[in-house]
Amino acid sequence: MDLRGARALVTGGSSGIGLATAQLLAGSGCTVTVAGSDPDRVRRAAQMVGGRSPHGGPPVAEMVCDFVDPGAVARLAETLATRPAYDLVVHSAGVGLRSPAVGTLVTDLDRLLAVNVRAPIPLTAAALPAMLARGRGRIVFVGSIAGAVGAAGESAYAASKAALAGYADSLRVELAGTGVGVTMLLPGVVDTAFFERRGTAYHRDRPKPVPAGRVARALVRGLRHDRALVTVPGWLRVPIALHAAAPQTFGRLAGRWGR
């Protein structure tokens, strides 16, 4: 994908992976729209992203959306359907939850599914017609290694990311031959405010968290090469492959080291 001159929307673009990605896209010549739930953070992020545009490039647009609220998501979807078409949509907005399966509250589950699963689907449906009409574009979903192989104490969160991956895989097949591509980003542990916002700190000695900028750089490289899957770090492809080929063996290893 040629990023120069592309119009890009990044949800969750006010922090973490989304912000780092929006900055790199702006630096690559994209016209970027930053979407997020907090107006102040969105405004600050737009200023930061605008500072990365080459030669003082086009202004960065802002959109505020509470991704928990179906009505707000519907209004954003209507905006996407009526505004000039986007070439690239990056679904980076997401929330986390660490809770044992028996302790997961319905309210937490509803919020998790609303942001991580229910919001990206209608937003994708709204952005696709213009992409399909032009025969080009790309949709990116920011998932998690937890959604690919599971994670103890994070069953609800892993389920939400697994659902997103299933949607992305199905969409990729549906769009085959149209010129519109789908990329799934599967990061491991990333050094962002994600853990602070979910209310539980990262507790393992390994793997070490990687910077959000590293994840964004890998994603942008993947976009330029039209890759369907981007993993960060790259070695995460090994547990993903083992889980697919030998789930029982993987389960034994995860039971020993994965808590």
C-alpha positions, 0 to 999 in steps of 0.5 A: 500500500502506498501511504503517501497521500492516503486518508487514514482514520485511527481509532484509539489514536489518542494514546498507545499503539494508536497514537504511535501509529497515527504519528508514523502515518502522518510522517509517511504522508497520510492525512490522518484523522484521530478518533478517541473517547476523551476530547482533551486527549484527542486534541493533544494527540492531533497536535502531536500527530500534526507535528509529524506531517512532512513540510507542515502537511495537512491539518489533523482531523479530530473525532470524539466517540464513546465506543461503549455507547452504541448511539455514538458508534452509530453516529460515527459510522454515519459520518464515515459513510458520508464523508470523503472516503478513507483509504485506511482505517486502523481499529486501535481503540480497545480496553483490557480486563484481568479477571478470573472467569468466575469473577468476571462481572457482566458490566465489565464484559459488556464494556469489553465487548462494546469497545473491542468487538461491537464498535469495529464491525459497524465502523468497518461496514460504514467505511467499506462501500467507498473503498470497494467502489474505488477498488482499493483500501485497507482495514487494520484490526489491533488484536492481541496475542491473548486472542490467538493463544489465550491467557490465564486470568484474561479469558474475557479479554482473550475472547473479545480479541479472538472474536475480532480476529475471527471477524478479520479472517472472515472479512479478508476472505469476503473481500478477496479480489476486490482490492481492499485488504485486511491486516491483523496486528497481534502484539504481545505485551506493550509498554502503554497505559493499557495496564493502568487503565484496566486497573491491574499492572503487568505482573510477569517477568517475561516477556518484557513489554515492547515500546508502542513505537516498535509496534507501530513501525512493524505495522507500517512496514506491514501496510507497505507490503500488504501483509495480512498478519503482523506480530510484534515481537516477530517470535510470537509466530512460534507460539501461534503456530504451536498452538495451531499445530499441537494445542494439547502440548501448548496447553501443558506449556501454558499451564506451567509458564503462562500464569 
